[in-house]
């Protein structure tokens, strides 16, 4: 039986109601602002990469969650593919809105992507932000102990530390609720599923594995990523790495 408190919370998100869009308020920016003087790390264009041939049906059949990774790093090209597959911008419309490689309610695309990089060729360890409109990375946090902080915030799941990279999808709630009101909070979690499934499929095509992460301490994880936990908060995460032989049971 669903607890009454959960049902009450769901009822609060049933109706759209009078939204900020209905009130004529301007929509939130498509992307968090950043210092225009910041040094960005450009990513290889998906059109310039020689991607391995992959059969979608085979990939879907063989996809498995993977928590054990090889020590081999990801290349910057492979990371670029994974970022493009999960949040790549194909077009910016006049509305304006972005059309991306994943579906989103009303094309709101309310996520920012933060990456914990452990082993990616050409990148130092730390947190990076993906600038989807630029297809580039922005250094976000270089604190030496950041990986340990995130590991503890995710209830000490070892694959946070052994992955090549861990994705954290941050919901910027106003981007969705501007159009859909309280009901938009539901859509955030639906959209997160679309994004993570694309990561699983793209990683499989690159000879990598993924483990989705839904278990974390919000009160520890959000501050570790400089998020207030209200207007912006982590809704989902996933570790990625090259495949390794499974250790004996």
N, C-alpha and C positions, 0 to 999 in steps of 0.2 A: 504494500500500500504506500502511496506517495504521502509523505508527511504534509500536514496541513500548512505548515509554514512555507513549504515549497509551492504548494498550490496557490497560496496567497500571493507569493512573489510573481508567479506566472500570470495571475489575473491582472496584476498591475501593468503587465506588458501586452495585454490582449488588444487594446485599442490604439489607433494612431493618434486620434485627438487633434487638437489645434497645434500644428507644428510651427517651427520657426520659418519654414518655407511658406506656409500659408500666411504667416504674418508679414511676409515680404522682406524678411531679414536676409542679408547676404549669406551665401553659402560659405562654409569654412574652406580654407585653401586645400588644394588637391594634395599638398605635401607640406610637412613641417618646414618652416623657414630655416635657413642656415646662413652662416657668415659668408657673404660672397667672396671674401678674401681667403677663405679656407682652401687648403690644398686638397684637391680631390684625387682619387685614384681611379682613372678611367678603366672600364672593363671592356674586354674584347666584344665587338658586336657579334650577335648571334649569326648574322649573315656572313661573317668572315671566318667562321669556325668550320672545321671539317668534322662534323659530328658522326659518330659511329652509327651504322645502320641498326635499326631496332624495329622489331615487330610488336606493335601495340598489344595484340592478343596474347602473344607469348609473355610479354612483360607483365600483363595483368595476371596471367596464370602462375607465374613464378615469384611474384612479389611476396616477400616475407619481411616481418619486422626483424631488424638486426641490431643487437646491442654490443657485439664484439667486432672491433675494427682492426685492420692492419695498421702498422706504423707508417705506411706510405702516405705522404701528404696528398691533398687535392691540388691540382694545378689551378691557377687563376682562371684559366679558360673553363675548367669544369665548374668552378664556383659561379662563373658568369652564366653558364647554362642553367644551373639550379635556380639562380635568382631570376633569370628571365622566365623560367617555367612557372615560378610561383607568384611573381608580381610584375612581369615584363609589360611595359606599356606599348601597345600597338598603334594607338591613335589618341590624340587629344581633340575632343569635339568642341563645337562652338558653345556648348551649354554653359560653362565648360565641364567636361567629365572625361575620365580616361577609360578607354577600352583596353582590357588587358588579357593576358593568357588564361585568366581564371574568371569565372562568373562572380558577380557581386550584386546584391539587391540594389536596383536602381542605378547601377554603375557607380555606387558610392565609394567603393574601395577604401575602406576606413583603416587599413593597416599600414603601419610602418614596420620595416624589418630590421631587427638588430641581430648581429652575428657575434657569437663568441668564437674567435679564431684560435685554434690550437696548432693546426698544421696545414697551412696553405702556402704553397710556393710563392715567394715574393711579398708576403705579408708578415708583419710582426704579430706576436700574440697580443690579444686584447679584444675590445669590442669595436665593431664597425657598424655604421648605419648605411643601408642601401638607399641610394637616391634613385628611385625608379624612373623619374622623369629625365634624369641625366644618364641612367645606366652607369652609375659610378658609385664608389664607396667613399664614405667620409669617416675618418677616425673619430671614435666616440668616447672611448674610455681605455686608458692604458695602465691603470692601477695594477701593480704586480700581482696582487692577491684577488683580482676580480674573478678568475676562474674558480677559485676556492669558495668565494662568496656565493657564486651562482650554484655551485655544487651543493653547498649546504642549504641554500634556499629551495633546491629541488630534491630535498630529503636524501641527499647523499647518493644519488644514482650515479654509479661509476662511469657510465658512458658519457656523462657530461665532460669528464676529464680526459677520456680516451678517444673521443671523437676527433675528426679533423676540424669540424665546425659544428656549432649548434645554432639553430635558427630560433629566434624568439619573435613572435608576431604580436605587435603592440596595437591594441585597438584605440583609435582616437574617436571616442564615442560621439562627439558632436558631428562628425562627418556623416554618420548614419542617422542620428536622432534629429538632425536638422530637417530631414525629409520625412522620417517615419515616426518621430516621437518616441515614446517609451517602447513601442513594439520593435523599433530598430535595434534594441539591445538583443533581441532574439536573433536577428539577422547577423549580428557580429559573429555568433558562434557557428551559424550555418556556413558563413563565408570562410571561416577558419578551416572548416573541414575540406572545402574545395581546394584551398591553398595547400594544405598538408598532403592531400592525395596527389596533387600534381608533383610535389616534392618526391613522394615515394616512387612514382612512375618514372620521372626524369632521372632520379638517382639509379634506379634499376637499369636504365638504358646506358648508364655510364660505368656500370660495374661496381656501384656503391650500394650501401644499405642505409636504412633510416629507422629510427625509433621515435615515434611521437611521444611527447611529454605533456601529460595533463595534470600530473601530480606535482604541485609546488606550493610553497607557502607564500601567498600573495603579499603578506606584510613584510616579508624578507626580500622577495624577488623584485618587486617594483622599486623599492628604494635603491637596491643594488644597481638598477639600470636607470637611476635618476628619473623615475616616473612617480607621479603623485598618487597613482592608484585609483583616481576618481575620473579625471578627464582623459587620462591615458593609462592603460594597464595591459599587462600580458594576458592573452587569452589562450595561447597554445605555444608549444615549442617542439623541436625535433632535432635529434642528433644525426649526423651524417658522417660516414667514413668509408674507406675502401674495404672491400670484403676480406675477411680473414678466416682461416679454418676455425671452426667452433671448438672451444676448449673442451676437454673431457669432463663429463659430469662428475 
